[in-house]
Amino acid sequence: MLKYVICIIRNLACNNDKNRLLIADAGAIKLLLELMPFVSVKLRQKLAGALQNLATNRANRHQISIHGGVAVLVSLIQTDDLKLQ
């Protein structure tokens, strides 16, 4: 179920700034970042995609930053798992 929710958020945030702001206002950015360490590699890829779409909005980039997103995303590229690099 979680996979589908993440994919829906990712798709809603794609090319739609209004949806990006609504998603962020609902608290999804913090939640997506908090999920990252606890999910499978496959879900981490989907979470990163959702955050990528959300980050195309300037206000959302700020939200990602203040909720520790930079450290979370850097940890993904520091992993030995090639699927996350």
N, C-alpha and C positions, 0 to 999 in steps of 0.2 A: 504494500500500500504506500509506504513512504516513497518508493521509487516513482510512483505515479504522481504524487503530490509535488515532488521536486521537479519532475518533467513539466507539469502543468505550470508551475511558477516560472520555470525557464522559458516556456513557450509564450506565456502571457507577457513576459518582460521583453520579448523580442520585437524590436521595431515599434514599440508603443510606450512613449514617455509617460502618458497618463497612467497606464498600468504599472509602470516601474515605480511611480510615486505612491500609488495605492498599496502596492506590495510592501514597500518600505514603511509606509505609515502604519501598516498592520503589524509591524515588528518582525517581518520575515528575515531581514538581513541578519539580525543578531541570532535568530534561531538557526538559520542556515550555517552560520559560522560555528555555533556551538555544537551542531551535529557532526561536523567534519571529523573529529578524532574518533568517533564512535561507530562509523559506518564502513562498509566494505569499500574496496578500491573502486568498484564500479559506481557506487553511489557518490563517492568523492568526486569522480569525474563529472557526474551530473550536477552536483552541488557547485563545482567550479564553473560549469557552464551557466547555471542560473545566476551566479554572482557576476560572471562576465557580462551577461545581458543587463543586469541591474546597474552595473558600474558605468554604463554609457551615459548615465545621468549624473551630473556634477554633485548634487546633494547626496545621492546614494554613495558616491565615492567617499564622501566625508563620513557617512554612516559606517561604511565598511572599515574605514580607518579607525574611527573611535571605538568600534567594537572588536578591535584586535585582528582585523582581517588581513593586514599586511603580514603579520607573523604567521597566521594560519596558512596563507597562500605561499609564503616563502618555505614553510615546512613541506609543502607538497613538492616543490622543485628540489628540495634537499634529500628526498627519499631515494632509495635504490630501485624502487619500482618504476620501470620505464613507462608504464601506462600512465603514471601521474606526472611525468616530466614533460 
